[in-house]
Amino acid sequence: MEKERNKITSVCVYCASSTQVAPAYQEAATELGRLLGERRLRVVNGAGNTGLMCAVSDGTLSAGGTVTGVIPHFMVEQNWCHKGLTELVEVDNMHERKQRMADLSDAVIALPGGCGTLEELLEVITWKQLGLYLNPIVILNINGYFDPLLEMFRKAVDEHFMRPQHAGLWVVASTPAEAVELIYTEPVWDADIRKMALV
């Protein structure tokens, strides 16, 4: 079954909060936010006020879109949250943050990032493998950033740590525009995937 365009209303974006990354990543984040905002797709992210997370939010808001940020209380206390978001959801901890972001989204797009971004991406892929999150997952591979991870996935399949069909849990885009299109064309997995994942 293919996800209908009018069923995609909210997109979770995983990405870095680092301010030290190359301009190409910042530009891609801003462009992705703008494209999502122009399509009136709500962006869900971690509510950060720096790095790619801030760039996605600002790009979305500048295009007339909305952003829901989900952030733990301790990060708010450290003044790490974006002050201009449409909605700010405060949660108790990082685990609740990830769950709430997934619950609020109809698709995930992962931009380049560090440990936090990679951990979020791998967890949502695992949830999809187990049939707990069935929506599209798009890896936005700017400048080949995710090439080593994608190679690791291939190795995991080759050495039978993952089934070949699990390589279909995500799709890869090379530009923000392609990533936005892929959330509409990536098929939604059926809940019966649980049976495949656990046998």
TITI-496492 format. One record per residue (C-alpha): x, z negated, y negated; residue number from 1. Coordinates in Angstrom, 1 decimal, decimal comma. Layout:
<nodes>
X:X Z:Z Y:Y pos:NUM
...
</nodes>
This chain:
<nodes>
X:0,0 Z:0,0 Y:0,0 pos:1
X:1,4 Z:0,8 Y:-3,4 pos:2
X:1,1 Z:-1,5 Y:-6,4 pos:3
X:-1,4 Z:-0,1 Y:-8,9 pos:4
X:-0,1 Z:0,1 Y:-12,5 pos:5
X:-2,9 Z:-2,0 Y:-13,8 pos:6
X:-2,0 Z:-4,8 Y:-11,3 pos:7
X:1,4 Z:-5,3 Y:-12,8 pos:8
X:0,9 Z:-7,6 Y:-15,8 pos:9
X:3,9 Z:-10,0 Y:-15,7 pos:10
X:7,6 Z:-9,4 Y:-14,8 pos:11
X:10,1 Z:-12,1 Y:-14,1 pos:12
X:13,6 Z:-11,3 Y:-15,4 pos:13
X:16,7 Z:-13,0 Y:-14,0 pos:14
X:19,8 Z:-12,7 Y:-16,1 pos:15
X:22,8 Z:-14,5 Y:-17,6 pos:16
X:22,9 Z:-16,9 Y:-20,5 pos:17
X:26,6 Z:-16,2 Y:-21,2 pos:18
X:27,5 Z:-15,0 Y:-24,6 pos:19
X:30,9 Z:-13,6 Y:-23,6 pos:20
X:29,8 Z:-10,5 Y:-21,6 pos:21
X:30,4 Z:-6,9 Y:-22,5 pos:22
X:28,1 Z:-5,2 Y:-25,1 pos:23
X:26,8 Z:-2,8 Y:-22,5 pos:24
X:25,0 Z:-5,7 Y:-20,7 pos:25
X:23,6 Z:-7,1 Y:-23,9 pos:26
X:22,3 Z:-3,6 Y:-24,8 pos:27
X:20,7 Z:-3,1 Y:-21,4 pos:28
X:19,0 Z:-6,5 Y:-21,7 pos:29
X:17,6 Z:-5,7 Y:-25,1 pos:30
X:16,4 Z:-2,3 Y:-23,9 pos:31
X:14,7 Z:-3,8 Y:-20,9 pos:32
X:12,9 Z:-6,3 Y:-23,0 pos:33
X:11,8 Z:-3,6 Y:-25,4 pos:34
X:10,4 Z:-1,4 Y:-22,6 pos:35
X:8,5 Z:-4,2 Y:-21,0 pos:36
X:7,1 Z:-5,3 Y:-24,4 pos:37
X:6,0 Z:-1,7 Y:-25,2 pos:38
X:4,1 Z:-1,7 Y:-21,9 pos:39
X:2,5 Z:-5,0 Y:-22,8 pos:40
X:4,0 Z:-6,6 Y:-19,7 pos:41
X:4,5 Z:-10,3 Y:-20,1 pos:42
X:8,1 Z:-11,3 Y:-19,5 pos:43
X:8,8 Z:-14,5 Y:-17,6 pos:44
X:12,3 Z:-15,9 Y:-17,9 pos:45
X:14,3 Z:-19,1 Y:-18,1 pos:46
X:13,6 Z:-19,6 Y:-21,8 pos:47
X:17,3 Z:-19,6 Y:-22,8 pos:48
X:18,4 Z:-19,0 Y:-26,4 pos:49
X:21,7 Z:-17,3 Y:-25,6 pos:50
X:23,1 Z:-14,3 Y:-23,7 pos:51
X:21,1 Z:-11,7 Y:-21,9 pos:52
X:18,2 Z:-14,1 Y:-21,5 pos:53
X:17,8 Z:-14,3 Y:-25,3 pos:54
X:18,3 Z:-10,5 Y:-25,6 pos:55
X:15,5 Z:-9,8 Y:-23,2 pos:56
X:13,2 Z:-12,2 Y:-25,0 pos:57
X:14,0 Z:-10,8 Y:-28,4 pos:58
X:13,7 Z:-7,2 Y:-27,2 pos:59
X:10,3 Z:-8,0 Y:-25,8 pos:60
X:9,0 Z:-9,8 Y:-28,8 pos:61
X:10,3 Z:-7,2 Y:-31,2 pos:62
X:8,2 Z:-4,6 Y:-29,3 pos:63
X:5,0 Z:-6,7 Y:-29,6 pos:64
X:5,2 Z:-8,1 Y:-26,1 pos:65
X:4,9 Z:-11,7 Y:-24,9 pos:66
X:7,4 Z:-14,0 Y:-23,3 pos:67
X:6,7 Z:-17,1 Y:-21,2 pos:68
X:9,8 Z:-19,2 Y:-20,8 pos:69
X:10,1 Z:-21,8 Y:-18,0 pos:70
X:12,7 Z:-24,5 Y:-18,5 pos:71
X:13,5 Z:-28,0 Y:-17,3 pos:72
X:13,1 Z:-30,9 Y:-19,6 pos:73
X:16,9 Z:-31,7 Y:-19,6 pos:74
X:17,6 Z:-28,2 Y:-21,0 pos:75
X:15,1 Z:-28,7 Y:-23,8 pos:76
X:16,8 Z:-32,0 Y:-24,6 pos:77
X:20,1 Z:-30,1 Y:-24,8 pos:78
X:18,5 Z:-27,6 Y:-27,3 pos:79
X:19,1 Z:-24,7 Y:-24,9 pos:80
X:15,6 Z:-23,2 Y:-25,2 pos:81
X:14,5 Z:-20,2 Y:-27,3 pos:82
X:12,3 Z:-21,4 Y:-30,2 pos:83
X:10,3 Z:-18,2 Y:-30,7 pos:84
X:8,7 Z:-17,6 Y:-27,3 pos:85
X:5,0 Z:-16,9 Y:-26,9 pos:86
X:4,7 Z:-19,8 Y:-24,4 pos:87
X:7,2 Z:-22,5 Y:-23,3 pos:88
X:6,5 Z:-24,2 Y:-20,0 pos:89
X:8,5 Z:-27,3 Y:-19,4 pos:90
X:9,2 Z:-28,4 Y:-15,8 pos:91
X:10,9 Z:-31,3 Y:-14,1 pos:92
X:13,8 Z:-29,6 Y:-12,4 pos:93
X:15,5 Z:-26,3 Y:-11,5 pos:94
X:13,7 Z:-25,9 Y:-8,2 pos:95
X:10,3 Z:-26,2 Y:-10,0 pos:96
X:11,5 Z:-23,7 Y:-12,6 pos:97
X:12,2 Z:-21,0 Y:-10,0 pos:98
X:9,0 Z:-21,6 Y:-8,2 pos:99
X:6,9 Z:-21,4 Y:-11,4 pos:100
X:8,7 Z:-18,2 Y:-12,6 pos:101
X:7,9 Z:-16,5 Y:-9,3 pos:102
X:4,3 Z:-17,8 Y:-9,3 pos:103
X:3,8 Z:-16,3 Y:-12,8 pos:104
X:5,2 Z:-12,9 Y:-11,9 pos:105
X:3,9 Z:-9,7 Y:-10,3 pos:106
X:7,5 Z:-8,3 Y:-10,0 pos:107
X:11,1 Z:-9,4 Y:-10,4 pos:108
X:13,9 Z:-7,5 Y:-12,2 pos:109
X:17,5 Z:-8,9 Y:-11,9 pos:110
X:20,0 Z:-8,1 Y:-14,6 pos:111
X:23,7 Z:-9,0 Y:-14,1 pos:112
X:24,5 Z:-12,7 Y:-14,2 pos:113
X:26,5 Z:-15,5 Y:-12,7 pos:114
X:25,8 Z:-18,1 Y:-10,1 pos:115
X:22,4 Z:-19,0 Y:-11,4 pos:116
X:21,2 Z:-15,4 Y:-11,6 pos:117
X:22,6 Z:-14,6 Y:-8,1 pos:118
X:21,1 Z:-17,8 Y:-6,7 pos:119
X:17,6 Z:-16,9 Y:-8,1 pos:120
X:17,9 Z:-13,3 Y:-6,8 pos:121
X:19,0 Z:-14,3 Y:-3,3 pos:122
X:16,3 Z:-17,0 Y:-3,1 pos:123
X:13,5 Z:-14,6 Y:-4,1 pos:124
X:14,8 Z:-12,0 Y:-1,6 pos:125
X:14,7 Z:-14,8 Y:1,1 pos:126
X:11,2 Z:-15,6 Y:0,1 pos:127
X:10,2 Z:-12,0 Y:0,5 pos:128
X:11,9 Z:-11,8 Y:3,9 pos:129
X:9,8 Z:-14,8 Y:4,9 pos:130
X:6,6 Z:-13,3 Y:3,4 pos:131
X:6,4 Z:-15,9 Y:0,7 pos:132
X:6,9 Z:-13,5 Y:-2,2 pos:133
X:5,6 Z:-10,0 Y:-1,5 pos:134
X:6,0 Z:-8,3 Y:-4,9 pos:135
X:8,6 Z:-5,7 Y:-6,0 pos:136
X:12,2 Z:-6,9 Y:-6,6 pos:137
X:14,4 Z:-4,6 Y:-8,6 pos:138
X:18,2 Z:-5,0 Y:-9,0 pos:139
X:19,3 Z:-3,5 Y:-12,3 pos:140
X:22,9 Z:-2,5 Y:-11,5 pos:141
X:24,4 Z:-2,0 Y:-14,9 pos:142
X:28,0 Z:-0,7 Y:-14,7 pos:143
X:28,0 Z:-1,2 Y:-11,0 pos:144
X:28,0 Z:-4,9 Y:-11,5 pos:145
X:26,0 Z:-5,6 Y:-8,2 pos:146
X:28,0 Z:-3,2 Y:-6,1 pos:147
X:29,9 Z:-6,0 Y:-4,3 pos:148
X:26,7 Z:-7,8 Y:-3,5 pos:149
X:25,0 Z:-4,6 Y:-2,2 pos:150
X:28,1 Z:-4,0 Y:-0,1 pos:151
X:27,7 Z:-7,5 Y:1,3 pos:152
X:24,1 Z:-6,8 Y:2,2 pos:153
X:25,2 Z:-3,7 Y:4,0 pos:154
X:27,8 Z:-5,7 Y:5,9 pos:155
X:25,2 Z:-8,3 Y:6,8 pos:156
X:23,0 Z:-5,6 Y:8,3 pos:157
X:25,9 Z:-3,9 Y:10,1 pos:158
X:26,9 Z:-7,2 Y:11,7 pos:159
X:23,3 Z:-8,1 Y:12,6 pos:160
X:22,9 Z:-11,0 Y:10,2 pos:161
X:20,0 Z:-9,1 Y:8,6 pos:162
X:17,7 Z:-6,6 Y:10,2 pos:163
X:17,9 Z:-3,0 Y:8,9 pos:164
X:14,3 Z:-3,2 Y:7,5 pos:165
X:15,3 Z:-6,1 Y:5,4 pos:166
X:17,4 Z:-3,7 Y:3,2 pos:167
X:14,0 Z:-2,6 Y:2,0 pos:168
X:13,2 Z:-5,9 Y:0,4 pos:169
X:14,6 Z:-4,7 Y:-2,9 pos:170
X:15,3 Z:-1,5 Y:-4,8 pos:171
X:18,2 Z:-0,7 Y:-7,1 pos:172
X:18,0 Z:0,8 Y:-10,6 pos:173
X:20,9 Z:2,0 Y:-12,8 pos:174
X:19,0 Z:1,9 Y:-16,2 pos:175
X:16,4 Z:-0,3 Y:-17,8 pos:176
X:13,9 Z:2,6 Y:-17,8 pos:177
X:14,4 Z:3,2 Y:-14,1 pos:178
X:13,9 Z:-0,5 Y:-13,4 pos:179
X:10,6 Z:-0,5 Y:-15,2 pos:180
X:9,4 Z:2,5 Y:-13,3 pos:181
X:10,4 Z:1,1 Y:-10,0 pos:182
X:8,2 Z:-2,0 Y:-10,4 pos:183
X:5,3 Z:0,4 Y:-10,2 pos:184
X:6,5 Z:2,5 Y:-7,3 pos:185
X:8,1 Z:-0,1 Y:-5,1 pos:186
X:5,6 Z:-0,8 Y:-2,3 pos:187
X:4,1 Z:-4,3 Y:-1,9 pos:188
X:5,0 Z:-5,8 Y:1,4 pos:189
X:2,3 Z:-7,0 Y:3,7 pos:190
X:2,1 Z:-10,7 Y:4,6 pos:191
X:2,7 Z:-9,6 Y:8,2 pos:192
X:6,3 Z:-9,3 Y:7,3 pos:193
X:6,5 Z:-13,0 Y:8,3 pos:194
X:6,2 Z:-12,0 Y:11,9 pos:195
X:9,0 Z:-9,5 Y:11,6 pos:196
X:11,2 Z:-12,0 Y:9,8 pos:197
X:10,8 Z:-14,8 Y:12,3 pos:198
X:11,0 Z:-13,0 Y:15,6 pos:199
</nodes>
